[in-house]
Amino acid sequence: MTDRDLILVSDEVRTAPGRVVDGRMLVAPGRLEALTGWALKPQGLCRDERCVPVRQRAMLDGPDGTLDVAAVGAALRHPVATEPGAAAVAWGAPDDQPGGAGRGELAPDLELPTLDGGALALSSVRGRKRLLVAFASW
């Protein structure tokens, strides 16, 4: 388990030395701010003057005093995706910001073509689970 550059993709791309252990991207507390822009302080995770309390501090902990970058993102309410083989973590916009995941919000009403040449309004299946697959050839 040697140090390697971890990559965080969020509002910008940042790297910092860390390690991947059992699929978890781990960073030393002193390197967390360089990678994420957030520092762990007694009052919580802080960025500039803004601090977010962390109720379950132990969920951030990795082995040997390290911090789990994905768990830090989740504590900040970012949707998180990891790719341990590439030592990469992606954080989406937090739920409370424009462009955030918006859990519990309604999708805009769309009308999509069906395979048989008809059309389907998304509102016609409201209240039922749906899977929307998007594809772009570019």
MODELLER restraints for C-alpha pairs under 7 A, 6 or more apart:
rsr = mdl.restraints
at = mdl.atoms
rsr.add(forms.Gaussian(group=physical.xy_distance, feature=features.Distance(at['CA:1:A'], at['CA:19:A']), mean=6.69, stdev=0.5))
rsr.add(forms.Gaussian(group=physical.xy_distance, feature=features.Distance(at['CA:2:A'], at['CA:19:A']), mean=6.41, stdev=0.5))
rsr.add(forms.Gaussian(group=physical.xy_distance, feature=features.Distance(at['CA:3:A'], at['CA:17:A']), mean=5.92, stdev=0.5))
rsr.add(forms.Gaussian(group=physical.xy_distance, feature=features.Distance(at['CA:3:A'], at['CA:18:A']), mean=5.10, stdev=0.5))
rsr.add(forms.Gaussian(group=physical.xy_distance, feature=features.Distance(at['CA:3:A'], at['CA:19:A']), mean=4.94, stdev=0.5))
rsr.add(forms.Gaussian(group=physical.xy_distance, feature=features.Distance(at['CA:4:A'], at['CA:17:A']), mean=5.28, stdev=0.5))
rsr.add(forms.Gaussian(group=physical.xy_distance, feature=features.Distance(at['CA:4:A'], at['CA:18:A']), mean=5.51, stdev=0.5))
rsr.add(forms.Gaussian(group=physical.xy_distance, feature=features.Distance(at['CA:4:A'], at['CA:19:A']), mean=5.70, stdev=0.5))
rsr.add(forms.Gaussian(group=physical.xy_distance, feature=features.Distance(at['CA:5:A'], at['CA:15:A']), mean=5.97, stdev=0.5))
rsr.add(forms.Gaussian(group=physical.xy_distance, feature=features.Distance(at['CA:5:A'], at['CA:16:A']), mean=5.28, stdev=0.5))
rsr.add(forms.Gaussian(group=physical.xy_distance, feature=features.Distance(at['CA:5:A'], at['CA:17:A']), mean=4.37, stdev=0.5))
rsr.add(forms.Gaussian(group=physical.xy_distance, feature=features.Distance(at['CA:5:A'], at['CA:18:A']), mean=5.93, stdev=0.5))
rsr.add(forms.Gaussian(group=physical.xy_distance, feature=features.Distance(at['CA:6:A'], at['CA:15:A']), mean=5.38, stdev=0.5))
rsr.add(forms.Gaussian(group=physical.xy_distance, feature=features.Distance(at['CA:6:A'], at['CA:16:A']), mean=5.50, stdev=0.5))
rsr.add(forms.Gaussian(group=physical.xy_distance, feature=features.Distance(at['CA:6:A'], at['CA:17:A']), mean=5.90, stdev=0.5))
rsr.add(forms.Gaussian(group=physical.xy_distance, feature=features.Distance(at['CA:6:A'], at['CA:18:A']), mean=5.75, stdev=0.5))
rsr.add(forms.Gaussian(group=physical.xy_distance, feature=features.Distance(at['CA:6:A'], at['CA:87:A']), mean=5.07, stdev=0.5))
rsr.add(forms.Gaussian(group=physical.xy_distance, feature=features.Distance(at['CA:6:A'], at['CA:88:A']), mean=5.90, stdev=0.5))
rsr.add(forms.Gaussian(group=physical.xy_distance, feature=features.Distance(at['CA:7:A'], at['CA:13:A']), mean=6.99, stdev=0.5))
rsr.add(forms.Gaussian(group=physical.xy_distance, feature=features.Distance(at['CA:7:A'], at['CA:14:A']), mean=5.85, stdev=0.5))
rsr.add(forms.Gaussian(group=physical.xy_distance, feature=features.Distance(at['CA:7:A'], at['CA:15:A']), mean=4.60, stdev=0.5))
rsr.add(forms.Gaussian(group=physical.xy_distance, feature=features.Distance(at['CA:7:A'], at['CA:87:A']), mean=6.17, stdev=0.5))
rsr.add(forms.Gaussian(group=physical.xy_distance, feature=features.Distance(at['CA:7:A'], at['CA:88:A']), mean=4.58, stdev=0.5))
rsr.add(forms.Gaussian(group=physical.xy_distance, feature=features.Distance(at['CA:7:A'], at['CA:89:A']), mean=6.24, stdev=0.5))
rsr.add(forms.Gaussian(group=physical.xy_distance, feature=features.Distance(at['CA:8:A'], at['CA:14:A']), mean=5.29, stdev=0.5))
rsr.add(forms.Gaussian(group=physical.xy_distance, feature=features.Distance(at['CA:8:A'], at['CA:15:A']), mean=6.25, stdev=0.5))
rsr.add(forms.Gaussian(group=physical.xy_distance, feature=features.Distance(at['CA:8:A'], at['CA:35:A']), mean=6.66, stdev=0.5))
rsr.add(forms.Gaussian(group=physical.xy_distance, feature=features.Distance(at['CA:8:A'], at['CA:88:A']), mean=5.86, stdev=0.5))
rsr.add(forms.Gaussian(group=physical.xy_distance, feature=features.Distance(at['CA:8:A'], at['CA:89:A']), mean=4.92, stdev=0.5))
rsr.add(forms.Gaussian(group=physical.xy_distance, feature=features.Distance(at['CA:8:A'], at['CA:90:A']), mean=5.72, stdev=0.5))
rsr.add(forms.Gaussian(group=physical.xy_distance, feature=features.Distance(at['CA:9:A'], at['CA:89:A']), mean=6.25, stdev=0.5))
rsr.add(forms.Gaussian(group=physical.xy_distance, feature=features.Distance(at['CA:9:A'], at['CA:90:A']), mean=4.59, stdev=0.5))
rsr.add(forms.Gaussian(group=physical.xy_distance, feature=features.Distance(at['CA:9:A'], at['CA:91:A']), mean=6.24, stdev=0.5))
rsr.add(forms.Gaussian(group=physical.xy_distance, feature=features.Distance(at['CA:10:A'], at['CA:90:A']), mean=5.86, stdev=0.5))
rsr.add(forms.Gaussian(group=physical.xy_distance, feature=features.Distance(at['CA:10:A'], at['CA:91:A']), mean=4.93, stdev=0.5))
rsr.add(forms.Gaussian(group=physical.xy_distance, feature=features.Distance(at['CA:10:A'], at['CA:92:A']), mean=6.15, stdev=0.5))
rsr.add(forms.Gaussian(group=physical.xy_distance, feature=features.Distance(at['CA:14:A'], at['CA:35:A']), mean=5.50, stdev=0.5))
rsr.add(forms.Gaussian(group=physical.xy_distance, feature=features.Distance(at['CA:15:A'], at['CA:35:A']), mean=5.55, stdev=0.5))
rsr.add(forms.Gaussian(group=physical.xy_distance, feature=features.Distance(at['CA:16:A'], at['CA:31:A']), mean=6.71, stdev=0.5))
rsr.add(forms.Gaussian(group=physical.xy_distance, feature=features.Distance(at['CA:16:A'], at['CA:34:A']), mean=6.45, stdev=0.5))
rsr.add(forms.Gaussian(group=physical.xy_distance, feature=features.Distance(at['CA:16:A'], at['CA:35:A']), mean=5.31, stdev=0.5))
rsr.add(forms.Gaussian(group=physical.xy_distance, feature=features.Distance(at['CA:17:A'], at['CA:27:A']), mean=6.98, stdev=0.5))
rsr.add(forms.Gaussian(group=physical.xy_distance, feature=features.Distance(at['CA:18:A'], at['CA:26:A']), mean=5.59, stdev=0.5))
rsr.add(forms.Gaussian(group=physical.xy_distance, feature=features.Distance(at['CA:18:A'], at['CA:27:A']), mean=4.48, stdev=0.5))
rsr.add(forms.Gaussian(group=physical.xy_distance, feature=features.Distance(at['CA:18:A'], at['CA:28:A']), mean=6.85, stdev=0.5))
rsr.add(forms.Gaussian(group=physical.xy_distance, feature=features.Distance(at['CA:19:A'], at['CA:25:A']), mean=5.92, stdev=0.5))
rsr.add(forms.Gaussian(group=physical.xy_distance, feature=features.Distance(at['CA:19:A'], at['CA:26:A']), mean=5.29, stdev=0.5))
rsr.add(forms.Gaussian(group=physical.xy_distance, feature=features.Distance(at['CA:19:A'], at['CA:27:A']), mean=6.60, stdev=0.5))
rsr.add(forms.Gaussian(group=physical.xy_distance, feature=features.Distance(at['CA:20:A'], at['CA:26:A']), mean=6.04, stdev=0.5))
rsr.add(forms.Gaussian(group=physical.xy_distance, feature=features.Distance(at['CA:20:A'], at['CA:84:A']), mean=6.55, stdev=0.5))
rsr.add(forms.Gaussian(group=physical.xy_distance, feature=features.Distance(at['CA:20:A'], at['CA:87:A']), mean=6.53, stdev=0.5))
rsr.add(forms.Gaussian(group=physical.xy_distance, feature=features.Distance(at['CA:23:A'], at['CA:84:A']), mean=5.21, stdev=0.5))
rsr.add(forms.Gaussian(group=physical.xy_distance, feature=features.Distance(at['CA:24:A'], at['CA:68:A']), mean=6.44, stdev=0.5))
rsr.add(forms.Gaussian(group=physical.xy_distance, feature=features.Distance(at['CA:24:A'], at['CA:84:A']), mean=6.79, stdev=0.5))
rsr.add(forms.Gaussian(group=physical.xy_distance, feature=features.Distance(at['CA:25:A'], at['CA:68:A']), mean=5.74, stdev=0.5))
rsr.add(forms.Gaussian(group=physical.xy_distance, feature=features.Distance(at['CA:25:A'], at['CA:69:A']), mean=5.77, stdev=0.5))
rsr.add(forms.Gaussian(group=physical.xy_distance, feature=features.Distance(at['CA:25:A'], at['CA:84:A']), mean=6.91, stdev=0.5))
rsr.add(forms.Gaussian(group=physical.xy_distance, feature=features.Distance(at['CA:25:A'], at['CA:87:A']), mean=6.58, stdev=0.5))
rsr.add(forms.Gaussian(group=physical.xy_distance, feature=features.Distance(at['CA:26:A'], at['CA:62:A']), mean=6.54, stdev=0.5))
rsr.add(forms.Gaussian(group=physical.xy_distance, feature=features.Distance(at['CA:26:A'], at['CA:66:A']), mean=5.80, stdev=0.5))
rsr.add(forms.Gaussian(group=physical.xy_distance, feature=features.Distance(at['CA:26:A'], at['CA:67:A']), mean=5.33, stdev=0.5))
rsr.add(forms.Gaussian(group=physical.xy_distance, feature=features.Distance(at['CA:26:A'], at['CA:68:A']), mean=4.69, stdev=0.5))
rsr.add(forms.Gaussian(group=physical.xy_distance, feature=features.Distance(at['CA:26:A'], at['CA:69:A']), mean=6.01, stdev=0.5))
rsr.add(forms.Gaussian(group=physical.xy_distance, feature=features.Distance(at['CA:27:A'], at['CA:66:A']), mean=5.35, stdev=0.5))
rsr.add(forms.Gaussian(group=physical.xy_distance, feature=features.Distance(at['CA:27:A'], at['CA:67:A']), mean=5.34, stdev=0.5))
rsr.add(forms.Gaussian(group=physical.xy_distance, feature=features.Distance(at['CA:27:A'], at['CA:68:A']), mean=6.67, stdev=0.5))
rsr.add(forms.Gaussian(group=physical.xy_distance, feature=features.Distance(at['CA:27:A'], at['CA:69:A']), mean=6.93, stdev=0.5))
rsr.add(forms.Gaussian(group=physical.xy_distance, feature=features.Distance(at['CA:28:A'], at['CA:65:A']), mean=7.00, stdev=0.5))
rsr.add(forms.Gaussian(group=physical.xy_distance, feature=features.Distance(at['CA:28:A'], at['CA:66:A']), mean=4.66, stdev=0.5))
rsr.add(forms.Gaussian(group=physical.xy_distance, feature=features.Distance(at['CA:28:A'], at['CA:67:A']), mean=6.18, stdev=0.5))
rsr.add(forms.Gaussian(group=physical.xy_distance, feature=features.Distance(at['CA:29:A'], at['CA:66:A']), mean=6.15, stdev=0.5))
rsr.add(forms.Gaussian(group=physical.xy_distance, feature=features.Distance(at['CA:29:A'], at['CA:67:A']), mean=6.23, stdev=0.5))
rsr.add(forms.Gaussian(group=physical.xy_distance, feature=features.Distance(at['CA:32:A'], at['CA:38:A']), mean=6.54, stdev=0.5))
rsr.add(forms.Gaussian(group=physical.xy_distance, feature=features.Distance(at['CA:32:A'], at['CA:39:A']), mean=6.07, stdev=0.5))
rsr.add(forms.Gaussian(group=physical.xy_distance, feature=features.Distance(at['CA:33:A'], at['CA:39:A']), mean=4.90, stdev=0.5))
rsr.add(forms.Gaussian(group=physical.xy_distance, feature=features.Distance(at['CA:37:A'], at['CA:47:A']), mean=6.27, stdev=0.5))
rsr.add(forms.Gaussian(group=physical.xy_distance, feature=features.Distance(at['CA:38:A'], at['CA:45:A']), mean=6.06, stdev=0.5))
rsr.add(forms.Gaussian(group=physical.xy_distance, feature=features.Distance(at['CA:38:A'], at['CA:46:A']), mean=5.33, stdev=0.5))
rsr.add(forms.Gaussian(group=physical.xy_distance, feature=features.Distance(at['CA:38:A'], at['CA:47:A']), mean=4.77, stdev=0.5))
rsr.add(forms.Gaussian(group=physical.xy_distance, feature=features.Distance(at['CA:39:A'], at['CA:45:A']), mean=5.52, stdev=0.5))
rsr.add(forms.Gaussian(group=physical.xy_distance, feature=features.Distance(at['CA:39:A'], at['CA:46:A']), mean=5.21, stdev=0.5))
rsr.add(forms.Gaussian(group=physical.xy_distance, feature=features.Distance(at['CA:39:A'], at['CA:47:A']), mean=6.47, stdev=0.5))
rsr.add(forms.Gaussian(group=physical.xy_distance, feature=features.Distance(at['CA:40:A'], at['CA:46:A']), mean=6.29, stdev=0.5))
rsr.add(forms.Gaussian(group=physical.xy_distance, feature=features.Distance(at['CA:43:A'], at['CA:51:A']), mean=6.98, stdev=0.5))
rsr.add(forms.Gaussian(group=physical.xy_distance, feature=features.Distance(at['CA:43:A'], at['CA:53:A']), mean=6.10, stdev=0.5))
rsr.add(forms.Gaussian(group=physical.xy_distance, feature=features.Distance(at['CA:44:A'], at['CA:51:A']), mean=5.95, stdev=0.5))
rsr.add(forms.Gaussian(group=physical.xy_distance, feature=features.Distance(at['CA:44:A'], at['CA:52:A']), mean=5.39, stdev=0.5))
rsr.add(forms.Gaussian(group=physical.xy_distance, feature=features.Distance(at['CA:44:A'], at['CA:53:A']), mean=4.31, stdev=0.5))
rsr.add(forms.Gaussian(group=physical.xy_distance, feature=features.Distance(at['CA:44:A'], at['CA:54:A']), mean=5.20, stdev=0.5))
rsr.add(forms.Gaussian(group=physical.xy_distance, feature=features.Distance(at['CA:45:A'], at['CA:51:A']), mean=5.45, stdev=0.5))
rsr.add(forms.Gaussian(group=physical.xy_distance, feature=features.Distance(at['CA:45:A'], at['CA:52:A']), mean=5.19, stdev=0.5))
rsr.add(forms.Gaussian(group=physical.xy_distance, feature=features.Distance(at['CA:45:A'], at['CA:53:A']), mean=6.46, stdev=0.5))
rsr.add(forms.Gaussian(group=physical.xy_distance, feature=features.Distance(at['CA:45:A'], at['CA:54:A']), mean=6.93, stdev=0.5))
rsr.add(forms.Gaussian(group=physical.xy_distance, feature=features.Distance(at['CA:46:A'], at['CA:52:A']), mean=6.27, stdev=0.5))
rsr.add(forms.Gaussian(group=physical.xy_distance, feature=features.Distance(at['CA:54:A'], at['CA:75:A']), mean=6.81, stdev=0.5))
rsr.add(forms.Gaussian(group=physical.xy_distance, feature=features.Distance(at['CA:59:A'], at['CA:71:A']), mean=6.67, stdev=0.5))
rsr.add(forms.Gaussian(group=physical.xy_distance, feature=features.Distance(at['CA:60:A'], at['CA:67:A']), mean=5.46, stdev=0.5))
rsr.add(forms.Gaussian(group=physical.xy_distance, feature=features.Distance(at['CA:60:A'], at['CA:68:A']), mean=5.39, stdev=0.5))
rsr.add(forms.Gaussian(group=physical.xy_distance, feature=features.Distance(at['CA:60:A'], at['CA:71:A']), mean=5.33, stdev=0.5))
rsr.add(forms.Gaussian(group=physical.xy_distance, feature=features.Distance(at['CA:60:A'], at['CA:72:A']), mean=5.94, stdev=0.5))
rsr.add(forms.Gaussian(group=physical.xy_distance, feature=features.Distance(at['CA:61:A'], at['CA:67:A']), mean=4.80, stdev=0.5))
rsr.add(forms.Gaussian(group=physical.xy_distance, feature=features.Distance(at['CA:61:A'], at['CA:68:A']), mean=6.05, stdev=0.5))
rsr.add(forms.Gaussian(group=physical.xy_distance, feature=features.Distance(at['CA:62:A'], at['CA:68:A']), mean=5.65, stdev=0.5))
rsr.add(forms.Gaussian(group=physical.xy_distance, feature=features.Distance(at['CA:70:A'], at['CA:80:A']), mean=6.25, stdev=0.5))
rsr.add(forms.Gaussian(group=physical.xy_distance, feature=features.Distance(at['CA:70:A'], at['CA:89:A']), mean=6.71, stdev=0.5))
rsr.add(forms.Gaussian(group=physical.xy_distance, feature=features.Distance(at['CA:73:A'], at['CA:80:A']), mean=6.51, stdev=0.5))
rsr.add(forms.Gaussian(group=physical.xy_distance, feature=features.Distance(at['CA:73:A'], at['CA:91:A']), mean=6.45, stdev=0.5))
rsr.add(forms.Gaussian(group=physical.xy_distance, feature=features.Distance(at['CA:74:A'], at['CA:80:A']), mean=6.57, stdev=0.5))
rsr.add(forms.Gaussian(group=physical.xy_distance, feature=features.Distance(at['CA:77:A'], at['CA:94:A']), mean=5.17, stdev=0.5))
rsr.add(forms.Gaussian(group=physical.xy_distance, feature=features.Distance(at['CA:77:A'], at['CA:95:A']), mean=6.01, stdev=0.5))
rsr.add(forms.Gaussian(group=physical.xy_distance, feature=features.Distance(at['CA:78:A'], at['CA:91:A']), mean=5.63, stdev=0.5))
rsr.add(forms.Gaussian(group=physical.xy_distance, feature=features.Distance(at['CA:78:A'], at['CA:92:A']), mean=5.47, stdev=0.5))
rsr.add(forms.Gaussian(group=physical.xy_distance, feature=features.Distance(at['CA:78:A'], at['CA:93:A']), mean=5.85, stdev=0.5))
rsr.add(forms.Gaussian(group=physical.xy_distance, feature=features.Distance(at['CA:78:A'], at['CA:94:A']), mean=4.23, stdev=0.5))
rsr.add(forms.Gaussian(group=physical.xy_distance, feature=features.Distance(at['CA:78:A'], at['CA:95:A']), mean=6.57, stdev=0.5))
rsr.add(forms.Gaussian(group=physical.xy_distance, feature=features.Distance(at['CA:79:A'], at['CA:91:A']), mean=5.76, stdev=0.5))
rsr.add(forms.Gaussian(group=physical.xy_distance, feature=features.Distance(at['CA:79:A'], at['CA:92:A']), mean=5.11, stdev=0.5))
rsr.add(forms.Gaussian(group=physical.xy_distance, feature=features.Distance(at['CA:79:A'], at['CA:94:A']), mean=6.77, stdev=0.5))
rsr.add(forms.Gaussian(group=physical.xy_distance, feature=features.Distance(at['CA:80:A'], at['CA:90:A']), mean=5.70, stdev=0.5))
rsr.add(forms.Gaussian(group=physical.xy_distance, feature=features.Distance(at['CA:80:A'], at['CA:91:A']), mean=4.77, stdev=0.5))
rsr.add(forms.Gaussian(group=physical.xy_distance, feature=features.Distance(at['CA:80:A'], at['CA:92:A']), mean=6.42, stdev=0.5))
rsr.add(forms.Gaussian(group=physical.xy_distance, feature=features.Distance(at['CA:81:A'], at['CA:89:A']), mean=5.85, stdev=0.5))
rsr.add(forms.Gaussian(group=physical.xy_distance, feature=features.Distance(at['CA:81:A'], at['CA:90:A']), mean=5.17, stdev=0.5))
rsr.add(forms.Gaussian(group=physical.xy_distance, feature=features.Distance(at['CA:81:A'], at['CA:91:A']), mean=6.70, stdev=0.5))
rsr.add(forms.Gaussian(group=physical.xy_distance, feature=features.Distance(at['CA:82:A'], at['CA:88:A']), mean=5.91, stdev=0.5))
rsr.add(forms.Gaussian(group=physical.xy_distance, feature=features.Distance(at['CA:82:A'], at['CA:89:A']), mean=4.44, stdev=0.5))
rsr.add(forms.Gaussian(group=physical.xy_distance, feature=features.Distance(at['CA:82:A'], at['CA:90:A']), mean=6.27, stdev=0.5))
rsr.add(forms.Gaussian(group=physical.xy_distance, feature=features.Distance(at['CA:83:A'], at['CA:89:A']), mean=6.28, stdev=0.5))
rsr.add(forms.Gaussian(group=physical.xy_distance, feature=features.Distance(at['CA:92:A'], at['CA:100:A']), mean=7.00, stdev=0.5))
rsr.add(forms.Gaussian(group=physical.xy_distance, feature=features.Distance(at['CA:93:A'], at['CA:99:A']), mean=6.03, stdev=0.5))
rsr.add(forms.Gaussian(group=physical.xy_distance, feature=features.Distance(at['CA:93:A'], at['CA:100:A']), mean=4.54, stdev=0.5))
rsr.add(forms.Gaussian(group=physical.xy_distance, feature=features.Distance(at['CA:94:A'], at['CA:100:A']), mean=4.92, stdev=0.5))
rsr.add(forms.Gaussian(group=physical.xy_distance, feature=features.Distance(at['CA:94:A'], at['CA:101:A']), mean=6.78, stdev=0.5))
rsr.add(forms.Gaussian(group=physical.xy_distance, feature=features.Distance(at['CA:95:A'], at['CA:101:A']), mean=5.02, stdev=0.5))
rsr.add(forms.Gaussian(group=physical.xy_distance, feature=features.Distance(at['CA:95:A'], at['CA:102:A']), mean=5.36, stdev=0.5))
rsr.add(forms.Gaussian(group=physical.xy_distance, feature=features.Distance(at['CA:109:A'], at['CA:121:A']), mean=6.81, stdev=0.5))
rsr.add(forms.Gaussian(group=physical.xy_distance, feature=features.Distance(at['CA:109:A'], at['CA:122:A']), mean=5.51, stdev=0.5))
rsr.add(forms.Gaussian(group=physical.xy_distance, feature=features.Distance(at['CA:109:A'], at['CA:123:A']), mean=5.73, stdev=0.5))
rsr.add(forms.Gaussian(group=physical.xy_distance, feature=features.Distance(at['CA:110:A'], at['CA:121:A']), mean=5.67, stdev=0.5))
rsr.add(forms.Gaussian(group=physical.xy_distance, feature=features.Distance(at['CA:110:A'], at['CA:122:A']), mean=5.35, stdev=0.5))
rsr.add(forms.Gaussian(group=physical.xy_distance, feature=features.Distance(at['CA:111:A'], at['CA:119:A']), mean=6.31, stdev=0.5))
rsr.add(forms.Gaussian(group=physical.xy_distance, feature=features.Distance(at['CA:111:A'], at['CA:120:A']), mean=5.42, stdev=0.5))
rsr.add(forms.Gaussian(group=physical.xy_distance, feature=features.Distance(at['CA:111:A'], at['CA:121:A']), mean=4.21, stdev=0.5))
rsr.add(forms.Gaussian(group=physical.xy_distance, feature=features.Distance(at['CA:111:A'], at['CA:122:A']), mean=6.16, stdev=0.5))
rsr.add(forms.Gaussian(group=physical.xy_distance, feature=features.Distance(at['CA:112:A'], at['CA:119:A']), mean=5.47, stdev=0.5))
rsr.add(forms.Gaussian(group=physical.xy_distance, feature=features.Distance(at['CA:112:A'], at['CA:120:A']), mean=5.29, stdev=0.5))
rsr.add(forms.Gaussian(group=physical.xy_distance, feature=features.Distance(at['CA:112:A'], at['CA:121:A']), mean=6.39, stdev=0.5))
rsr.add(forms.Gaussian(group=physical.xy_distance, feature=features.Distance(at['CA:113:A'], at['CA:119:A']), mean=4.42, stdev=0.5))
rsr.add(forms.Gaussian(group=physical.xy_distance, feature=features.Distance(at['CA:113:A'], at['CA:120:A']), mean=6.30, stdev=0.5))
rsr.add(forms.Gaussian(group=physical.xy_distance, feature=features.Distance(at['CA:114:A'], at['CA:120:A']), mean=6.51, stdev=0.5))
